[in-house]
Amino acid sequence: MWKLILLTTVAFSGLVALNADEEAEVPVFPPVAKPCSDGEEWKTCVSGSCAETTCEHRVLPNACTEDCNYGCYCSDGGTRPFPRPKHCPRNEVYRACVSSSCAEATCQKPTVGPACTADCRSGCFCEDGFFRNDAQLCVERDQCP
């Protein structure tokens, strides 16, 4: 009887170890392709930081994030026009290229960084010395809750 218990224990341990060494494959189901505008095409796995060039950023970064995005992107060789806003709200300034993970300080996170993604987004961001609050306004530090 003890041999049967020992044999069962050894066999079970080997099975667990075998399963622990194997990487589980997680199936990925991309969304159904949607119609895109002229000059665009549906792409199934695009890095968020190296998706496409814009008129302001005609060169993609050397280091791309390893995320996988789906959607309509410029056809190969195309450049997306990125209109600059006519004006930014009070205490905000237009910036052409800001990392999405280090865009601006907030009342909840008053320091930016240290690790920033290599993606590039443009738009209106808080001026230096201002912090975005819960109401999405840029305020001085003493106005943060």
LUMNUNU-573007 format. One line per 5 residues: number of its first residue (from 1); for each residue x, y, z of N, C-alpha, C, O, CB. Coordinates in Angstrom, 2 decimals. Glycine has a CB too. Example, Ala and Ser with C-alpha at 12.3 -4.5 7.8 and 13.67 -1.06 7.14 Angstrom:
LUMNUNU-573007
1 = 13.19,-5.69,7.80,12.30,-4.50,7.80,13.20,-3.30,7.80,14.24,-3.32,8.46,11.31,-4.47,9.05 | 12.85,-2.25,7.08,13.67,-1.06,7.14,12.90,0.03,7.87,13.41,1.14,8.04,14.08,-0.60,5.72
This chain:
LUMNUNU-573007
1 = 0.82,-1.20,0.00,0.00,0.00,0.00,0.87,1.26,0.00,0.59,2.21,-0.73,-0.94,0.00,1.21 | 1.92,1.26,0.83,2.78,2.44,0.87,3.45,2.69,-0.47,3.73,3.85,-0.80,3.83,2.28,1.96 | 3.71,1.63,-1.26,4.32,1.80,-2.58,3.34,2.51,-3.52,3.74,3.33,-4.34,4.74,0.43,-3.17 | 2.07,2.19,-3.40,1.06,2.81,-4.24,0.93,4.30,-3.91,0.81,5.14,-4.81,-0.30,2.11,-4.06 | 0.96,4.63,-2.61,0.87,6.03,-2.19,2.10,6.79,-2.67,1.98,7.90,-3.19,0.74,6.14,-0.64
6 = 3.29,6.20,-2.51,4.53,6.83,-2.94,4.53,7.03,-4.45,4.89,8.10,-4.93,5.74,5.99,-2.51 | 4.12,6.02,-5.19,4.08,6.10,-6.65,3.09,7.17,-7.10,3.38,7.93,-8.03,3.69,4.74,-7.24 | 1.93,7.25,-6.46,0.93,8.26,-6.80,1.47,9.65,-6.49,1.27,10.58,-7.28,-0.38,8.01,-6.02 | 2.14,9.82,-5.35,2.71,11.11,-4.96,3.77,11.54,-5.95,3.78,12.70,-6.38,3.30,11.04,-3.54 | 4.67,10.64,-6.33,5.74,10.97,-7.28,5.14,11.32,-8.64,5.56,12.29,-9.27,6.73,9.79,-7.42
11 = 4.18,10.54,-9.09,3.55,10.81,-10.39,2.84,12.15,-10.39,2.95,12.90,-11.36,2.55,9.69,-10.74 | 2.13,12.48,-9.31,1.43,13.75,-9.21,2.42,14.91,-9.18,2.19,15.94,-9.82,0.54,13.78,-7.97 | 3.53,14.75,-8.43,4.55,15.80,-8.35,5.15,16.07,-9.72,5.35,17.22,-10.09,5.65,15.42,-7.35 | 5.43,15.01,-10.46,5.97,15.17,-11.81,5.00,15.89,-12.72,5.42,16.70,-13.55,6.32,13.83,-12.39 | 3.73,15.61,-12.58,2.71,16.25,-13.40,2.63,17.74,-13.10,2.52,18.57,-14.02,1.35,15.59,-13.18
16 = 2.68,18.09,-11.82,2.63,19.49,-11.42,3.87,20.21,-11.93,3.76,21.32,-12.46,2.52,19.62,-9.89 | 5.05,19.60,-11.77,6.28,20.22,-12.23,6.25,20.41,-13.75,6.70,21.43,-14.27,7.50,19.39,-11.82 | 5.74,19.41,-14.44,5.65,19.50,-15.89,4.76,20.67,-16.29,5.08,21.43,-17.21,5.13,18.18,-16.48 | 3.63,20.79,-15.60,2.71,21.89,-15.92,3.29,23.24,-15.52,3.01,24.24,-16.19,1.38,21.67,-15.22 | 4.08,23.29,-14.46,4.65,24.56,-14.01,5.68,25.07,-15.00,5.85,26.28,-15.16,5.28,24.40,-12.62
21 = 6.39,24.14,-15.69,7.41,24.55,-16.66,6.81,25.02,-17.97,7.44,25.81,-18.69,8.36,23.41,-16.91 | 5.62,24.56,-18.30,5.00,24.93,-19.56,4.36,26.31,-19.44,3.81,26.67,-18.40,3.95,23.88,-19.97 | 4.43,27.07,-20.52,3.75,28.36,-20.54,2.34,28.15,-21.06,2.14,27.53,-22.10,4.52,29.39,-21.40 | 1.40,28.69,-20.34,0.00,28.55,-20.77,-0.25,29.51,-21.92,0.10,30.69,-21.85,-0.98,28.84,-19.59 | -0.83,29.01,-22.97,-1.18,29.87,-24.09,-2.54,30.50,-23.83,-3.52,29.81,-23.54,-1.19,29.08,-25.42
26 = -2.57,31.80,-23.93,-3.82,32.53,-23.73,-4.32,32.95,-25.10,-3.65,33.72,-25.79,-3.63,33.77,-22.78 | -5.47,32.46,-25.50,-5.96,32.83,-26.84,-6.31,34.32,-26.89,-6.91,34.86,-25.96,-7.19,31.99,-27.21 | -5.93,34.95,-27.97,-6.24,36.36,-28.18,-7.24,36.45,-29.32,-7.02,35.92,-30.41,-4.94,37.20,-28.49 | -8.33,37.12,-29.07,-9.36,37.27,-30.08,-9.45,38.73,-30.47,-10.05,39.53,-29.74,-10.73,36.74,-29.56 | -8.88,39.11,-31.62,-8.96,40.52,-32.02,-10.40,40.89,-32.35,-11.18,40.04,-32.79,-8.05,40.80,-33.22
31 = -10.74,42.14,-32.15,-12.09,42.57,-32.49,-12.31,42.47,-34.00,-11.36,42.43,-34.78,-12.35,44.01,-32.00 | -13.55,42.44,-34.39,-13.91,42.37,-35.80,-13.46,43.67,-36.48,-13.67,44.76,-35.94,-15.45,42.14,-35.99 | -12.86,43.55,-37.64,-12.38,44.72,-38.38,-13.53,45.67,-38.68,-14.62,45.25,-39.06,-11.68,44.30,-39.68 | -13.27,46.96,-38.49,-14.26,47.99,-38.77,-13.86,48.74,-40.03,-12.68,48.76,-40.39,-14.41,48.96,-37.56 | -14.81,49.35,-40.71,-14.44,50.13,-41.90,-13.59,51.33,-41.50,-13.84,51.97,-40.48,-15.71,50.60,-42.66
36 = -12.58,51.61,-42.30,-11.67,52.73,-42.03,-11.87,53.81,-43.08,-12.42,53.55,-44.16,-10.20,52.25,-42.00 | -11.42,55.02,-42.77,-11.50,56.14,-43.71,-10.47,55.98,-44.82,-9.60,55.11,-44.75,-11.29,57.49,-42.98 | -10.58,56.82,-45.85,-9.59,56.82,-46.93,-8.21,57.08,-46.34,-8.06,57.93,-45.46,-9.94,57.88,-48.01 | -7.22,56.36,-46.82,-5.85,56.54,-46.34,-5.57,55.77,-45.07,-4.46,55.83,-44.54,-5.58,57.99,-46.10 | -6.56,55.02,-44.57,-6.38,54.21,-43.37,-6.63,52.75,-43.70,-7.26,52.41,-44.70,-7.33,54.68,-42.24
41 = -6.11,51.90,-42.84,-6.38,50.47,-42.96,-6.48,49.87,-41.56,-5.89,50.38,-40.61,-5.27,49.75,-43.79 | -7.25,48.79,-41.46,-7.41,48.08,-40.18,-6.15,47.29,-39.91,-5.71,46.49,-40.75,-8.67,47.14,-40.21 | -5.55,47.50,-38.74,-4.35,46.75,-38.37,-4.66,45.97,-37.09,-5.35,46.48,-36.20,-3.12,47.69,-38.17 | -4.15,44.76,-37.01,-4.54,43.86,-35.93,-3.64,43.88,-34.71,-4.09,43.50,-33.63,-4.61,42.49,-36.44 | -2.41,44.31,-34.82,-1.56,44.35,-33.63,-0.50,45.41,-33.83,0.50,45.19,-34.52,-0.91,42.96,-33.35
46 = -0.72,46.57,-33.23,0.15,47.72,-33.43,0.63,48.21,-32.07,-0.15,48.31,-31.13,-0.58,48.86,-34.20 | 1.91,48.51,-31.97,2.48,49.07,-30.74,1.88,50.45,-30.50,1.79,51.25,-31.43,4.03,49.14,-30.82 | 1.49,50.73,-29.27,0.92,52.04,-28.94,1.90,53.18,-29.15,1.48,54.30,-29.44,0.45,52.04,-27.52 | 3.21,52.91,-29.00,4.19,53.98,-29.15,4.72,54.09,-30.57,5.36,55.08,-30.90,5.34,53.75,-28.20 | 4.46,53.11,-31.41,4.98,53.12,-32.78,3.87,52.89,-33.80,4.10,52.27,-34.84,6.07,52.06,-32.94
51 = 2.70,53.38,-33.51,1.54,53.10,-34.36,1.64,53.78,-35.71,1.48,53.13,-36.75,0.27,53.55,-33.67 | 1.90,55.06,-35.71,1.93,55.79,-36.98,2.60,57.14,-36.77,2.72,57.62,-35.64,0.50,55.98,-37.54 | 3.02,57.74,-37.86,3.62,59.06,-37.79,2.52,60.11,-37.89,1.42,59.83,-38.38,4.68,59.25,-38.90 | 2.82,61.31,-37.43,1.91,62.44,-37.59,2.68,63.55,-38.29,3.89,63.43,-38.49,1.34,62.92,-36.20 | 2.00,64.60,-38.65,2.68,65.72,-39.29,3.75,66.30,-38.37,4.78,66.79,-38.85,1.67,66.80,-39.69
56 = 3.51,66.26,-37.08,4.47,66.81,-36.13,5.57,65.83,-35.77,6.66,66.25,-35.36,3.75,67.26,-34.88 | 5.31,64.54,-35.90,6.28,63.50,-35.53,6.39,62.52,-36.68,5.71,61.49,-36.72,5.86,62.77,-34.21 | 7.25,62.87,-37.61,7.35,62.09,-38.85,8.24,60.86,-38.70,8.29,60.02,-39.60,7.89,62.95,-39.96 | 8.94,60.73,-37.57,9.82,59.58,-37.35,9.33,58.83,-36.12,9.06,59.44,-35.08,11.31,60.03,-37.17 | 9.20,57.52,-36.23,8.78,56.69,-35.10,9.97,56.47,-34.16,11.11,56.46,-34.62,8.21,55.33,-35.58
61 = 9.72,56.30,-32.86,10.83,56.07,-31.92,11.52,54.74,-32.19,10.93,53.83,-32.77,10.32,56.12,-30.48 | 12.79,54.64,-31.76,13.54,53.39,-31.92,13.00,52.29,-31.03,12.92,51.13,-31.45,15.02,53.61,-31.62 | 12.61,52.63,-29.81,12.11,51.63,-28.86,10.58,51.71,-28.83,10.01,52.75,-28.53,12.69,51.87,-27.43 | 9.95,50.61,-29.15,8.48,50.56,-29.17,7.97,49.73,-28.00,8.63,48.77,-27.59,7.96,49.98,-30.51 | 6.83,50.09,-27.47,6.22,49.30,-26.41,5.72,47.98,-27.00,5.48,47.89,-28.20,5.05,50.07,-25.72
66 = 5.57,46.98,-26.16,5.16,45.66,-26.64,3.67,45.41,-26.46,3.23,44.26,-26.44,5.95,44.59,-25.92 | 2.89,46.47,-26.34,1.44,46.29,-26.25,0.89,46.00,-27.64,1.59,46.16,-28.64,0.77,47.55,-25.64 | -0.34,45.58,-27.70,-0.94,45.18,-28.98,-2.30,45.86,-29.11,-3.24,45.53,-28.39,-1.08,43.62,-29.08 | -2.39,46.81,-30.03,-3.62,47.56,-30.23,-4.24,47.23,-31.58,-3.53,46.84,-32.51,-3.36,49.07,-30.12 | -5.55,47.37,-31.68,-6.29,47.11,-32.90,-7.01,48.38,-33.31,-7.47,49.14,-32.45,-7.29,45.94,-32.72
71 = -7.11,48.63,-34.59,-7.88,49.78,-35.02,-7.48,50.27,-36.39,-6.72,49.62,-37.10,-7.74,50.88,-34.04 | -8.01,51.44,-36.77,-7.70,52.06,-38.05,-6.45,52.92,-37.88,-6.40,53.81,-37.02,-8.90,52.91,-38.57 | -5.46,52.66,-38.71,-4.21,53.40,-38.69,-3.89,53.84,-40.11,-4.43,53.29,-41.07,-3.04,52.54,-38.10 | -3.02,54.83,-40.24,-2.61,55.29,-41.57,-2.09,54.13,-42.39,-1.38,53.26,-41.88,-1.55,56.40,-41.46 | -2.44,54.13,-43.66,-1.88,53.13,-44.57,-0.37,53.33,-44.61,0.12,54.43,-44.34,-2.50,53.24,-46.01
76 = 0.36,52.28,-44.94,1.82,52.37,-44.96,2.27,53.56,-45.80,1.80,53.75,-46.93,2.44,51.07,-45.50 | 3.17,54.35,-45.24,3.66,55.53,-45.94,2.82,56.76,-45.69,3.23,57.86,-46.06,3.73,55.26,-47.40 | 1.66,56.61,-45.07,0.79,57.75,-44.80,1.17,58.46,-43.52,1.81,57.88,-42.64,-0.65,57.29,-44.73 | 0.77,59.70,-43.41,1.01,60.50,-42.21,-0.30,61.11,-41.77,-1.03,61.68,-42.58,2.08,61.61,-42.46 | -0.61,60.98,-40.48,-1.87,61.51,-39.96,-1.71,63.00,-39.64,-0.82,63.37,-38.87,-2.31,60.72,-38.69
81 = -2.55,63.84,-40.22,-2.52,65.25,-39.83,-3.03,65.38,-38.40,-4.04,64.78,-38.04,-3.37,66.13,-40.81 | -2.34,66.13,-37.61,-2.74,66.28,-36.22,-2.98,67.76,-35.96,-2.03,68.49,-35.69,-1.67,65.70,-35.24 | -4.22,68.21,-36.04,-4.48,69.64,-35.91,-4.15,70.16,-34.51,-4.51,69.55,-33.50,-5.93,69.95,-36.24 | -3.48,71.27,-34.50,-3.14,71.92,-33.23,-4.37,72.71,-32.78,-4.99,73.40,-33.59,-1.88,72.84,-33.38 | -4.71,72.62,-31.48,-5.88,73.39,-31.02,-5.65,74.89,-31.17,-4.52,75.37,-31.06,-6.19,73.05,-29.55
86 = -6.73,75.62,-31.41,-6.62,77.07,-31.57,-6.11,77.73,-30.30,-5.34,78.69,-30.35,-7.96,77.67,-31.98 | -6.55,77.23,-29.16,-6.06,77.73,-27.88,-6.26,76.65,-26.82,-7.12,75.78,-26.95,-6.78,79.06,-27.47 | -5.46,76.73,-25.78,-5.57,75.79,-24.67,-6.28,76.47,-23.51,-6.24,77.69,-23.40,-4.16,75.27,-24.22 | -6.93,75.69,-22.65,-7.58,76.28,-21.47,-6.57,76.98,-20.56,-5.35,76.83,-20.72,-8.32,75.19,-20.67 | -7.09,77.72,-19.63,-6.27,78.49,-18.69,-5.27,77.57,-17.97,-5.61,76.46,-17.58,-7.16,79.20,-17.66
91 = -4.05,78.04,-17.81,-2.94,77.34,-17.13,-2.48,76.09,-17.88,-1.83,75.22,-17.31,-3.35,76.97,-15.72 | -2.83,76.00,-19.17,-2.39,74.88,-19.99,-1.62,75.40,-21.19,-1.82,76.54,-21.63,-3.59,74.01,-20.44 | -0.75,74.56,-21.71,0.06,74.91,-22.87,0.07,73.72,-23.83,0.02,72.57,-23.41,1.51,75.30,-22.44 | 0.13,74.03,-25.13,0.17,72.96,-26.13,1.57,72.35,-26.15,2.57,73.07,-26.16,-0.23,73.49,-27.54 | 1.62,71.02,-26.16,2.89,70.30,-26.29,2.74,69.31,-27.43,1.73,68.61,-27.52,3.30,69.58,-24.95
96 = 3.74,69.24,-28.28,3.67,68.40,-29.48,3.94,66.93,-29.20,3.40,66.07,-29.89,4.64,68.89,-30.50 | 4.76,66.62,-28.19,5.09,65.21,-27.95,5.33,64.98,-26.47,6.35,65.41,-25.93,6.32,64.78,-28.77 | 4.40,64.29,-25.83,4.50,64.01,-24.39,4.19,62.54,-24.18,3.26,62.00,-24.79,3.53,64.92,-23.56 | 4.97,61.88,-23.33,4.70,60.48,-22.98,3.37,60.39,-22.25,3.10,61.20,-21.37,5.85,59.89,-22.11 | 2.53,59.42,-22.62,1.23,59.30,-21.97,1.35,58.94,-20.49,0.45,59.25,-19.72,0.39,58.25,-22.68
101 = 2.45,58.29,-20.08,2.61,57.93,-18.68,3.28,59.04,-17.88,3.31,58.97,-16.65,3.41,56.65,-18.55 | 3.79,60.05,-18.54,4.48,61.16,-17.85,4.03,62.50,-18.41,4.83,63.43,-18.50,6.00,61.02,-17.99 | 2.78,62.60,-18.77,2.29,63.80,-19.44,2.32,65.03,-18.55,2.79,66.09,-18.97,0.89,63.57,-19.92 | 1.83,64.90,-17.34,1.75,66.07,-16.47,1.55,65.63,-15.03,1.13,64.50,-14.75,0.60,67.00,-16.91 | 1.86,66.53,-14.13,1.65,66.26,-12.71,0.17,66.43,-12.37,-0.53,67.23,-12.99,2.52,67.21,-11.83
106 = -0.29,65.68,-11.40,-1.67,65.80,-10.93,-1.66,66.07,-9.43,-0.63,65.93,-8.78,-2.50,64.53,-11.27 | -2.79,66.45,-8.90,-2.89,66.65,-7.45,-2.61,65.35,-6.71,-2.01,65.36,-5.64,-4.28,67.20,-7.07 | -3.05,64.21,-7.28,-2.83,62.91,-6.64,-1.40,62.42,-6.82,-0.88,61.72,-5.96,-3.80,61.88,-7.20 | -0.76,62.77,-7.93,0.62,62.34,-8.22,1.41,63.57,-8.66,1.54,63.84,-9.86,0.65,61.22,-9.32 | 1.95,64.33,-7.69,2.59,65.60,-8.01,3.96,65.49,-8.70,4.47,66.49,-9.20,2.76,66.37,-6.77
111 = 4.55,64.29,-8.74,5.82,64.14,-9.45,5.60,63.31,-10.70,4.79,62.38,-10.72,6.89,63.48,-8.53 | 6.33,63.63,-11.74,6.23,62.94,-13.02,7.41,61.99,-13.15,8.54,62.35,-12.83,6.18,63.94,-14.21 | 7.16,60.76,-13.62,8.23,59.79,-13.85,8.41,58.89,-12.67,7.50,58.80,-11.85,9.53,60.50,-14.16 | 9.51,58.21,-12.50,10.72,58.29,-13.32,10.64,57.47,-14.60,11.30,57.83,-15.58,11.90,57.82,-12.51 | 9.86,56.40,-14.64,9.78,55.57,-15.85,8.67,56.08,-16.75,7.51,56.11,-16.36,9.54,54.07,-15.48
116 = 9.03,56.49,-17.95,8.05,57.01,-18.90,8.03,56.13,-20.14,9.08,55.64,-20.57,8.36,58.49,-19.27 | 6.85,55.95,-20.72,6.75,55.17,-21.95,7.28,55.99,-23.12,7.37,57.22,-23.04,5.28,54.72,-22.20 | 7.61,55.31,-24.19,8.21,55.98,-25.35,7.16,56.45,-26.36,7.51,56.84,-27.47,9.18,55.04,-26.03 | 5.88,56.42,-25.98,4.86,56.88,-26.92,4.85,58.40,-26.97,5.52,59.07,-26.18,3.48,56.34,-26.52 | 4.11,58.93,-27.88,4.12,60.37,-28.11,2.70,60.85,-28.36,2.07,60.45,-29.34,5.04,60.74,-29.29
121 = 2.19,61.70,-27.47,0.88,62.29,-27.73,0.99,63.80,-27.62,1.83,64.33,-26.89,-0.19,61.75,-26.76 | 0.14,64.47,-28.34,0.17,65.92,-28.32,-1.17,66.45,-27.86,-2.19,65.76,-27.93,0.53,66.48,-29.71 | -1.15,67.68,-27.39,-2.38,68.30,-26.92,-2.09,69.35,-25.88,-0.95,69.80,-25.73,-3.31,67.25,-26.35 | -3.11,69.76,-25.15,-2.97,70.76,-24.10,-2.68,70.06,-22.78,-3.39,69.14,-22.38,-4.25,71.64,-23.98 | -1.62,70.49,-22.11,-1.20,69.92,-20.83,-0.96,71.06,-19.85,-0.74,72.20,-20.24,0.07,69.04,-21.00
126 = -0.99,70.73,-18.55,-0.75,71.74,-17.52,0.62,72.39,-17.71,1.60,71.71,-18.01,-0.86,71.12,-16.11 | 0.65,73.71,-17.52,1.93,74.43,-17.55,2.78,73.95,-16.38,2.26,73.41,-15.41,1.71,75.97,-17.49 | 4.09,74.16,-16.48,4.98,73.82,-15.38,4.54,74.55,-14.13,4.22,75.74,-14.18,6.46,74.16,-15.73 | 4.52,73.85,-13.00,4.10,74.44,-11.74,2.61,74.32,-11.47,2.14,74.75,-10.42,4.49,75.88,-11.71 | 1.86,73.73,-12.40,0.43,73.51,-12.22,0.13,72.02,-12.21,0.88,71.22,-12.78,-0.38,74.23,-13.33
131 = -0.97,71.65,-11.56,-1.32,70.25,-11.36,-2.78,70.02,-11.76,-3.64,70.84,-11.45,-1.10,69.82,-9.88 | -3.04,68.93,-12.46,-4.41,68.64,-12.89,-5.19,68.07,-11.70,-4.76,67.12,-11.06,-4.43,67.63,-14.09 | -6.36,68.69,-11.41,-7.18,68.23,-10.28,-8.28,67.28,-10.77,-8.35,66.96,-11.95,-7.80,69.44,-9.54 | -9.14,66.85,-9.84,-10.22,65.91,-10.18,-11.23,66.50,-11.16,-11.90,65.76,-11.88,-10.94,65.48,-8.92 | -11.34,67.82,-11.20,-12.26,68.48,-12.13,-11.59,68.69,-13.50,-12.16,69.36,-14.37,-12.73,69.82,-11.55
136 = -10.39,68.13,-13.68,-9.62,68.23,-14.93,-9.15,69.65,-15.24,-8.92,69.99,-16.40,-10.45,67.72,-16.07 | -8.99,70.48,-14.19,-8.46,71.82,-14.34,-7.02,71.85,-13.86,-6.65,71.07,-12.98,-9.31,72.86,-13.57 | -6.20,72.73,-14.42,-4.82,72.88,-13.97,-4.79,73.98,-12.91,-5.13,75.13,-13.18,-3.86,73.22,-15.17 | -4.38,73.60,-11.72,-4.39,74.52,-10.58,-3.01,74.55,-9.92,-2.19,73.66,-10.14,-5.48,74.12,-9.55 | -2.78,75.59,-9.11,-1.54,75.65,-8.34,-1.60,74.61,-7.23,-2.68,74.18,-6.83,-1.30,77.08,-7.76
141 = -0.43,74.22,-6.73,-0.34,73.14,-5.73,-1.19,73.43,-4.50,-1.82,72.51,-3.96,1.12,72.94,-5.31 | -1.22,74.67,-4.04,-1.99,74.99,-2.83,-3.50,74.91,-3.05,-4.27,74.99,-2.09,-1.62,76.38,-2.33 | -3.94,74.75,-4.30,-5.37,74.59,-4.59,-5.77,73.12,-4.71,-6.94,72.81,-4.94,-5.73,75.33,-5.88 | -4.80,72.23,-4.56,-5.10,70.79,-4.59,-5.70,70.39,-3.24,-5.34,70.95,-2.21,-3.82,69.94,-4.90 | -6.61,69.41,-3.25,-7.20,68.98,-1.98,-6.19,68.28,-1.08,-6.53,67.86,0.03,-8.38,68.05,-2.23
